[in-house]
């Protein structure tokens, strides 16, 4: 058996955003979202369900799954494989936009319902955190007083999920294992919940149309090209940085050498000038017949050095 790589946005929406995926999405969201007072999602409506024509021509865009819970909370779920500049700002903007778009002109602010933006990344986003799931809300910085629960950002970083199949215990473990590894498996793991088995069957390439398979393969090709481009850009940047660093280092080394040469030349010049002055003193003292001890006291030189500077007769 071959399964879709659920990390691609198309496959993710196929599994969790189809008309018959309500039970799968409820199970997955209940496993990763923490609600107050241990509440759980009992019902939801999938907004803008998966359809093939909608996905055509969207090779370079992202596809999300939107759901409205029974209490009118809106949940936006996005699968992101590639990091890009402004990614975190786009997530925040998208959550704020979905929050503000609820009101029409003249509507009262009390009609606004909470928005949860759940983002799953196939890359490390928060390098300073070891947490698999990071949750963000509006809180006061000093005493951590919650301002509002109306906008919540949740990030799941798949590279931080390291459990193997025998280590899976919770329903959260099983869902994250499915999302991360389905595309590399050729069998359906044992001891899965009913929803997980259904998810594997939806992701089974044998159950897909030729058009769906083509879309998935094109998406994977596009992702591969993007990753290669990023790797090439990084490699090129490193090489250029190394060359520039060598050039700068060489220039600094030459300048430092010149500076040291100037300092050394100055020191040697001063020493030679001082020595000539002392040589004159020695010659005059010798002509005057001053004793050696007096000349030593005047010049600060040793007797041997003084004798070497005396004019040869």
DANOR-V57844 format. One record per residue. N is the residue number from 0. RES is the residue in one small letter. SS is DSSP state (alpha for helix, beta for strand, coil for the rest). PSI is psi in whole degrees, 0 to 359 (none if undefined). Layout:
# DANOR-V57844
n	res	ss	psi
N	RES	SS	PSI
N	RES	SS	PSI
This chain:
# DANOR-V57844
n	res	ss	psi
0	x	coil	146
1	x	coil	137
2	x	beta	153
3	x	coil	148
4	x	coil	103
5	x	coil	348
6	x	coil	341
7	x	coil	144
8	x	alpha	324
9	x	alpha	312
10	x	alpha	322
11	x	alpha	316
12	x	alpha	327
13	x	alpha	317
14	x	alpha	313
15	x	alpha	348
16	x	coil	14
17	x	coil	168
18	x	coil	327
19	x	coil	18
20	x	coil	9
21	x	alpha	313
22	x	alpha	326
23	x	alpha	315
24	x	alpha	321
25	x	alpha	313
26	x	alpha	315
27	x	alpha	312
28	x	alpha	320
29	x	alpha	334
30	x	alpha	340
31	x	alpha	345
32	x	coil	132
33	x	coil	115
34	x	coil	153
35	x	alpha	147
36	x	alpha	32
37	x	alpha	33
38	x	coil	158
39	x	coil	159
40	x	coil	126
41	x	coil	337
42	x	coil	154
43	x	beta	166
44	x	beta	127
45	x	beta	120
46	x	beta	134
47	x	coil	66
48	x	coil	162
49	x	coil	135
50	x	coil	141
51	x	alpha	312
52	x	alpha	327
53	x	alpha	332
54	x	alpha	347
55	x	coil	138
56	x	coil	10
57	x	coil	41
58	x	coil	327
59	x	coil	21
60	x	coil	174
61	x	coil	153
62	x	coil	130
63	x	beta	167
64	x	beta	126
65	x	beta	138
66	x	beta	149
67	x	beta	120
68	x	beta	170
69	x	coil	337
70	x	coil	13
71	x	coil	4
72	x	coil	137
73	x	beta	134
74	x	beta	128
75	x	beta	119
76	x	beta	127
77	x	beta	137
78	x	beta	125
79	x	beta	119
80	x	coil	320
81	x	coil	134
82	x	coil	152
83	x	coil	163
84	x	coil	132
85	x	coil	9
86	x	alpha	310
87	x	alpha	323
88	x	alpha	323
89	x	alpha	321
90	x	alpha	314
91	x	alpha	317
92	x	alpha	317
93	x	alpha	320
94	x	alpha	315
95	x	alpha	322
96	x	alpha	316
97	x	alpha	333
98	x	alpha	312
99	x	alpha	331
100	x	coil	352
101	x	coil	332
102	x	coil	139
103	x	coil	167
104	x	coil	126
105	x	coil	349
106	x	coil	150
107	x	coil	147
108	x	alpha	338
109	x	alpha	346
110	x	alpha	351
111	x	coil	135
112	x	coil	154
113	x	coil	154
114	x	beta	130
115	x	beta	123
116	x	beta	108
117	x	beta	117
118	x	beta	127
119	x	beta	124
120	x	beta	145
121	x	coil	28
122	x	coil	161
123	x	coil	122
124	x	coil	319
125	x	coil	91
126	x	coil	339
127	x	coil	7
128	x	coil	134
129	x	coil	356
130	x	coil	137
131	x	coil	321
132	x	beta	124
133	x	beta	133
134	x	beta	137
135	x	beta	136
136	x	beta	172
137	x	beta	116
138	x	beta	160
139	x	coil	137
140	x	coil	325
141	x	coil	310
142	x	coil	3
143	x	coil	38
144	x	coil	129
145	x	beta	128
146	x	beta	315
147	x	beta	149
148	x	beta	8
149	x	beta	334
150	x	beta	122
151	x	beta	133
152	x	beta	128
153	x	beta	130
154	x	beta	130
155	x	beta	121
156	x	beta	105
157	x	alpha	324
158	x	alpha	340
159	x	alpha	351
160	x	coil	110
161	x	coil	6
162	x	coil	142
163	x	coil	172
164	x	alpha	315
165	x	alpha	341
166	x	alpha	357
167	x	coil	126
168	x	coil	310
169	x	coil	166
170	x	alpha	329
171	x	alpha	315
172	x	alpha	314
173	x	alpha	321
174	x	alpha	316
175	x	alpha	325
176	x	alpha	318
177	x	alpha	311
178	x	alpha	318
179	x	alpha	324
180	x	alpha	354
181	x	alpha	320
182	x	alpha	346
183	x	alpha	358
184	x	coil	154
185	x	coil	19
186	x	coil	163
187	x	coil	120
188	x	coil	154
189	x	coil	169
190	x	coil	40
191	x	coil	157
192	x	coil	164
193	x	alpha	320
194	x	alpha	322
195	x	alpha	318
196	x	alpha	320
197	x	alpha	320
198	x	alpha	318
199	x	alpha	322
200	x	alpha	323
201	x	alpha	322
202	x	alpha	352
203	x	beta	120
204	x	alpha	336
205	x	alpha	339
206	x	alpha	7
207	x	coil	155
208	x	coil	163
209	x	alpha	324
210	x	alpha	320
211	x	alpha	318
212	x	alpha	320
213	x	alpha	317
214	x	alpha	317
215	x	alpha	315
216	x	alpha	322
217	x	alpha	320
218	x	alpha	318
219	x	alpha	321
220	x	alpha	317
221	x	alpha	318
222	x	alpha	318
223	x	alpha	318
224	x	alpha	320
225	x	alpha	318
226	x	alpha	318
227	x	alpha	320
228	x	alpha	318
229	x	alpha	315
230	x	alpha	319
231	x	alpha	318
232	x	alpha	319
233	x	alpha	316
234	x	alpha	316
235	x	alpha	317
236	x	alpha	321
237	x	alpha	317
238	x	alpha	315
239	x	alpha	319
240	x	alpha	322
241	x	alpha	316
242	x	alpha	314
243	x	alpha	321
244	x	alpha	320
245	x	alpha	318
246	x	alpha	314
247	x	alpha	318
248	x	alpha	319
249	x	alpha	316
250	x	alpha	316
251	x	alpha	322
252	x	alpha	317
253	x	alpha	317
254	x	alpha	318
255	x	alpha	320
256	x	alpha	317
257	x	alpha	319
258	x	alpha	317
259	x	alpha	322
260	x	alpha	318
261	x	alpha	316
262	x	alpha	316
263	x	alpha	320
264	x	alpha	320
265	x	alpha	316
266	x	alpha	315
267	x	alpha	323
268	x	alpha	317
269	x	alpha	319
270	x	alpha	317
271	x	alpha	320
272	x	alpha	317
273	x	alpha	323
274	x	alpha	322
275	x	alpha	320
276	x	alpha	317
277	x	alpha	328
278	x	alpha	321
279	x	alpha	317
280	x	alpha	317
281	x	alpha	315
282	x	alpha	315
283	x	alpha	317
284	x	alpha	322
285	x	alpha	319
286	x	alpha	325
287	x	alpha	352
288	x	coil	25
289	x	coil	144
290	x	coil	160
291	x	alpha	320
292	x	alpha	325
293	x	alpha	319
294	x	alpha	321
295	x	alpha	316
296	x	alpha	324
297	x	alpha	323
298	x	alpha	335
299	x	coil	11
300	x	coil	163
301	x	coil	162
302	x	alpha	321
303	x	alpha	317
304	x	alpha	321
305	x	alpha	315
306	x	alpha	325
307	x	alpha	338
308	x	alpha	351
309	x	coil	142
310	x	coil	137
311	x	coil	136
312	x	coil	none
